[in-house]
Amino acid sequence: RRDPPPDARTGACGPEETGRAPGSSPERAGLLPSASMSSRPTASKRPSIVPRPLRLALSGTTPRYWLDGDAVSTQLFNALSIVFPRGERMFVEAVRLHKDAVTESELRQAVRDFIGQEVNHSRAHVEFNAWLASLGLPISELEREIEERMKATEALSPEKRLAATCALEHFTAILAAALLGQPGLLESMHPDVRPLWLWHAIEELEHKSVAYDVYQASGGTYRTRVTMMALVTVTFLTRVARRHRRLLREEGVFDDRAARRRSAWKFFGPGGYLAGVVPHYLAYYRPGFHPANVDDGALLAAGRAALDAMLAASEASTLRRAS
C-alpha cells in the first residue's frame, strides 16, 4: 500500500515530532537554533535548494587528524567521505530513472537543483579523498570495494533503487541536522576542513525531501520504503564500520581501546553529538512519514550565515596572502 496522504485538517504527515536537531538538547542548541514541526511542503513551502560549488582550502598544514586532533573520530568521518562520491552518483541515477513520473513543475526544478547539489558534493569529496590518499590512506582500495558493492544496487528494480536512495537521504539528513545543531562538533573541526562538512550538511537539509517526493510521485509503496530502510540500515552501518576499522588499522590505532571508547562516548554517550538520533531514525517507519515533518528553517538560516562568514574570512585571508 501507499503511504497515507497528509491529514486533511492539519496537513501533517504523521504524529508530531520533537522538532529538535538530532543529538541536541534545549541547553546545548546554542549556536544553531533547533528545528520545529511543519507540514509536508507544498511547492511554495519547499526550502530553497541552491547548488553552490565549493573550493577546498587543504594544504600541507592541514592536520592529519582534523577532528579534535582525534584519530578515531577523524577516521569515522573519513570513512563516510570515501563513500560519498559513488553514493551521490547512485542517488542521481535512481531519481533520474523516475523523471517521467514528475509532472509538477516545482518538483521538476527541485530535482534539477538536487542533481546539481549532488554533483557538487561528489566533486568536493573526490578532492577531499584525494587529499586523504596523499596522506597514505588506502583510498583507491576502498573505492574499488565500494564500486563492487554498488553493482548489487544496480540490479534492483527502479522502485527499490529509489527507496534505497530515500533511506540513505534520511540518514544524511539526520546526520546533517545533528551537525548543524551541535556547535561543539563543528568547532572541533580544523578550519581547513570545517567548510566542507558545514556546506554538505546545509545542502543535505535543503534537498532532504526531493527523492522522497519523487518516490511518492512515482507510486512507491510503504512496504518497499520501510523494507529497503531496514536493509539499508544493516548494510550501510556495517560497511561504514568495516571501512572505519580498516582506516584505524592503517593508522595503527585500532587496538587503542581507550581512544575508541572516548570517541564512542563523545558521539553516543549521554549528551553526545549523535545521542538523540534514534527517534528521528525510527520516525521513517511510520505510515504517512514525510521528511518535511521537521522544519529545518532555523538550522538552515543559521548554517548558511555561518558558511557565508566562513568563506568570506577564507577569501579575505587568501587575498591578504596574495598582496
C-alpha positions as CSV (number, residue, x, y, z in Angstrom):
1,R,0.0,0.0,0.0
2,R,1.0,3.6,-0.5
3,D,1.7,6.0,2.4
4,P,-1.5,7.8,3.6
5,P,-1.8,11.4,2.5
6,P,-1.3,14.3,4.9
7,D,-4.1,14.9,7.4
8,A,-6.8,16.9,5.7
9,R,-7.2,19.3,8.7
10,T,-3.6,20.0,9.7
11,G,-1.6,18.9,6.6
12,A,0.7,16.9,8.9
13,C,2.1,13.6,7.6
14,G,2.4,11.8,10.9
15,P,2.4,12.3,14.7
16,E,4.1,15.4,16.0
17,E,7.9,15.0,16.3
18,T,10.1,16.7,18.8
19,G,11.5,19.1,16.2
20,R,14.9,19.3,17.8
21,A,18.0,18.7,15.8
22,P,19.1,15.0,16.3
23,G,21.5,14.7,19.2
24,S,20.8,18.2,20.6
25,S,19.1,19.3,23.8
26,P,17.5,22.6,24.7
27,E,20.5,23.6,26.7
28,R,23.1,22.7,24.0
29,A,21.5,24.0,20.9
30,G,23.0,27.4,21.3
31,L,25.0,28.1,18.1
32,L,22.2,27.0,15.7
33,P,18.6,27.0,16.7
34,S,16.5,23.8,16.9
35,A,14.0,22.8,14.2
36,S,10.2,22.8,14.7
37,M,7.3,20.9,13.4
38,S,5.9,21.6,10.0
39,S,3.6,20.1,7.4
40,R,4.7,18.4,4.2
41,P,5.9,21.1,1.9
42,T,3.8,22.5,-0.9
43,A,5.6,24.0,-3.9
44,S,5.7,27.3,-2.1
45,K,7.0,25.8,1.2
46,R,9.9,23.8,-0.2
47,P,13.2,25.3,1.1
48,S,15.5,26.9,-1.4
49,I,17.7,24.3,-3.0
50,V,20.8,26.2,-4.1
51,P,23.7,24.3,-5.8
52,R,26.9,26.0,-4.5
53,P,30.3,24.9,-5.8
54,L,32.9,24.8,-3.0
55,R,36.6,25.2,-3.3
56,L,38.5,23.4,-0.6
57,A,41.5,25.0,1.1
58,L,43.5,21.9,2.1
59,S,47.3,22.3,2.3
60,G,50.4,20.8,3.8
61,T,49.5,22.4,7.1
62,T,46.0,20.8,7.3
63,P,46.4,18.3,10.2
64,R,46.0,14.6,9.6
65,Y,43.7,14.3,12.5
66,W,41.5,17.3,11.6
67,L,38.6,16.5,14.0
68,D,39.6,17.5,17.5
69,G,43.1,16.0,17.0
70,D,41.4,12.6,17.4
71,A,42.4,9.8,15.1
72,V,39.3,7.6,15.8
73,S,36.8,10.4,15.2
74,T,38.6,11.8,12.2
75,Q,38.7,8.3,10.5
76,L,34.9,7.9,11.1
77,F,34.2,11.0,9.0
78,N,36.9,9.9,6.5
79,A,35.1,6.6,6.2
80,L,31.9,8.5,5.3
81,S,33.7,10.7,2.8
82,I,35.1,7.8,0.9
83,V,31.6,6.5,0.1
84,F,30.1,9.9,-0.9
85,P,31.2,10.3,-4.5
86,R,29.8,6.9,-5.6
87,G,26.8,7.2,-3.3
88,E,25.9,10.6,-4.7
89,R,26.0,9.2,-8.2
90,M,23.7,6.4,-7.1
91,F,21.2,8.9,-5.8
92,V,21.2,10.9,-9.0
93,E,20.8,7.8,-11.1
94,A,17.9,6.5,-9.0
95,V,16.0,9.8,-9.2
96,R,16.6,10.1,-13.0
97,L,15.0,6.7,-13.5
98,H,11.7,8.2,-12.4
99,K,11.9,11.6,-14.2
100,D,8.8,10.8,-16.3
101,A,6.7,10.5,-13.1
102,V,7.5,14.0,-12.1
103,T,4.9,16.3,-13.6
104,E,4.8,19.1,-11.1
105,S,6.9,22.0,-12.4
106,E,8.3,23.0,-9.0
107,L,9.3,19.4,-8.2
108,R,11.0,19.1,-11.6
109,Q,13.0,22.2,-10.7
110,A,13.8,20.8,-7.3
111,V,15.1,17.6,-9.0
112,R,17.4,19.6,-11.2
113,D,18.7,21.5,-8.2
114,F,19.1,18.2,-6.2
115,I,21.2,16.8,-9.0
116,G,23.3,20.0,-9.1
117,Q,24.0,19.7,-5.4
118,E,24.8,16.0,-5.5
119,V,27.2,16.5,-8.4
120,N,29.0,19.3,-6.5
121,H,29.1,17.1,-3.4
122,S,30.7,14.2,-5.4
123,R,33.4,16.6,-6.8
124,A,34.2,18.1,-3.4
125,H,34.6,14.7,-1.8
126,V,36.7,13.4,-4.7
127,E,39.0,16.3,-4.0
128,F,39.0,15.6,-0.2
129,N,39.5,11.9,-0.7
130,A,42.5,12.7,-3.0
131,W,44.0,14.6,-0.1
132,L,43.4,11.6,2.2
133,A,45.2,9.4,-0.3
134,S,48.1,11.8,-0.3
135,L,48.4,11.0,3.4
136,G,49.0,7.4,2.6
137,L,45.5,6.1,3.4
138,P,44.2,3.2,1.2
139,I,41.5,5.3,-0.6
140,S,41.8,3.6,-4.0
141,E,41.4,0.2,-2.5
142,L,38.3,1.2,-0.6
143,E,36.8,3.0,-3.6
144,R,37.2,-0.2,-5.7
145,E,35.4,-2.1,-2.9
146,I,32.5,0.4,-2.9
147,E,32.2,0.2,-6.7
148,E,31.9,-3.5,-6.5
149,R,29.2,-3.3,-3.8
150,M,27.2,-0.8,-5.8
151,K,26.7,-3.4,-8.6
152,A,24.2,-5.2,-6.3
153,T,22.2,-1.9,-6.1
154,E,22.1,-1.5,-9.8
155,A,20.5,-4.9,-10.1
156,L,17.5,-3.8,-8.0
157,S,14.2,-2.7,-9.6
158,P,13.8,1.1,-10.1
159,E,11.4,1.4,-7.2
160,K,13.8,-0.3,-4.8
161,R,16.7,1.8,-6.0
162,L,14.8,4.9,-5.3
163,A,13.6,3.5,-2.0
164,A,17.2,2.8,-1.0
165,T,18.0,6.4,-2.0
166,C,15.2,7.8,0.2
167,A,16.5,5.7,3.1
168,L,20.1,7.0,2.7
169,E,18.9,10.5,2.2
170,H,17.1,10.1,5.6
171,F,20.4,9.1,7.2
172,T,22.3,12.0,5.7
173,A,19.5,14.4,6.8
174,I,19.7,13.1,10.3
175,L,23.5,13.5,10.4
176,A,23.3,17.0,8.8
177,A,20.8,18.2,11.4
178,A,22.9,16.8,14.2
179,L,26.0,18.5,12.7
180,L,24.2,21.9,12.4
181,G,22.6,21.6,15.8
182,Q,25.8,20.8,17.6
183,P,28.2,23.8,17.8
184,G,30.9,21.7,19.5
185,L,31.1,19.2,16.7
186,L,31.7,21.9,14.0
187,E,34.1,23.9,16.2
188,S,36.2,20.7,16.8
189,M,36.9,20.5,13.1
190,H,40.0,22.2,11.7
191,P,39.2,25.5,9.8
192,D,40.5,24.0,6.5
193,V,38.0,21.1,6.7
194,R,35.1,22.7,8.5
195,P,33.5,24.4,5.5
196,L,33.2,21.1,3.6
197,W,31.1,19.5,6.3
198,L,29.1,22.6,7.0
199,W,28.3,23.1,3.3
200,H,27.4,19.5,2.8
201,A,25.1,19.5,5.8
202,I,23.3,22.6,4.7
203,E,22.6,21.2,1.2
204,E,21.5,17.8,2.5
205,L,18.8,19.5,4.6
206,E,17.8,21.7,1.7
207,H,17.1,18.8,-0.6
208,K,16.1,16.1,2.0
209,S,12.6,15.8,0.6
210,V,13.3,15.6,-3.1
211,A,13.9,11.9,-3.6
212,Y,11.0,11.1,-1.2
213,D,8.7,13.4,-3.2
214,V,9.8,11.6,-6.4
215,Y,9.2,8.3,-4.8
216,Q,5.6,9.3,-3.9
217,A,5.0,10.8,-7.3
218,S,6.1,7.5,-8.9
219,G,3.7,5.4,-6.8
220,G,6.2,4.0,-4.4
221,T,4.7,1.8,-1.7
222,Y,5.0,1.9,2.1
223,R,6.1,-1.7,2.2
224,T,9.0,-1.2,-0.2
225,R,10.0,2.0,1.5
226,V,10.4,0.5,5.0
227,T,11.8,-2.8,3.8
228,M,14.5,-1.0,2.0
229,M,15.2,1.2,5.0
230,A,15.7,-1.9,7.2
231,L,18.1,-3.5,4.6
232,V,20.0,-0.2,4.0
233,T,20.4,0.3,7.8
234,V,22.2,-3.0,8.1
235,T,24.4,-2.7,5.0
236,F,25.2,1.0,5.4
237,L,26.2,0.8,9.1
238,T,28.1,-2.5,8.7
239,R,30.1,-1.2,5.7
240,V,30.9,2.2,7.2
241,A,32.1,0.3,10.4
242,R,34.2,-2.0,8.3
243,R,35.9,0.9,6.5
244,H,36.4,2.7,9.7
245,R,38.2,-0.3,11.2
246,R,40.3,-0.6,8.1
247,L,41.4,3.0,8.4
248,L,42.1,2.7,12.1
249,R,44.3,-0.4,11.4
250,E,46.1,1.6,8.8
251,E,46.8,4.3,11.4
252,G,47.9,1.8,14.0
253,V,45.2,2.9,16.5
254,F,42.7,0.1,16.1
255,D,44.0,-1.7,19.3
256,D,43.8,1.5,21.3
257,R,40.6,0.6,23.1
258,A,40.7,3.7,25.4
259,A,40.8,6.0,22.4
260,R,37.9,4.1,20.7
261,R,35.9,4.3,24.0
262,R,36.5,8.1,24.3
263,S,35.3,8.6,20.7
264,A,32.2,6.5,21.1
265,W,31.3,8.4,24.3
266,K,31.8,11.7,22.5
267,F,29.3,10.7,19.8
268,F,26.9,8.3,21.5
269,G,27.2,8.8,25.3
270,P,24.7,10.9,27.3
271,G,24.7,14.3,25.7
272,G,26.8,13.1,22.8
273,Y,26.7,14.5,19.3
274,L,24.5,11.7,18.0
275,A,22.9,10.6,21.2
276,G,19.4,11.7,20.1
277,V,19.2,10.4,16.6
278,V,17.3,7.1,17.2
279,P,13.8,8.6,17.4
280,H,14.4,10.6,14.2
281,Y,15.5,7.4,12.5
282,L,12.5,5.4,13.7
283,A,10.1,8.1,12.5
284,Y,10.8,6.8,9.0
285,Y,8.9,3.6,9.7
286,R,5.6,5.4,10.4
287,P,2.9,5.3,7.7
288,G,2.5,8.9,6.5
289,F,6.0,9.9,7.4
290,H,7.5,12.7,5.3
291,P,11.0,14.3,5.7
292,A,9.4,17.7,6.0
293,N,7.6,16.8,9.2
294,V,10.6,18.6,10.8
295,D,11.1,22.2,9.7
296,D,14.8,22.9,9.4
297,G,14.4,26.5,8.5
298,A,16.1,27.9,11.6
299,L,19.0,25.5,11.3
300,L,19.4,26.3,7.6
301,A,19.3,30.1,8.1
302,A,22.0,30.0,10.8
303,G,24.0,27.4,8.9
304,R,24.0,29.5,5.7
305,A,25.0,32.6,7.6
306,A,27.9,30.7,9.3
307,L,29.1,29.3,6.0
308,D,29.0,32.7,4.3
309,A,31.0,34.2,7.1
310,M,33.5,31.3,7.0
311,L,34.0,31.6,3.2
312,A,34.3,35.4,3.4
313,A,37.0,35.1,6.0
314,S,38.8,32.5,4.0
315,E,38.7,34.6,0.8
316,A,40.0,37.6,2.8
317,S,42.8,35.6,4.1
318,T,43.7,34.4,0.7
319,L,43.7,38.0,-0.7
320,R,45.9,39.2,2.2
321,R,48.5,36.4,1.5
322,A,48.5,37.3,-2.2
323,S,49.0,41.0,-1.7
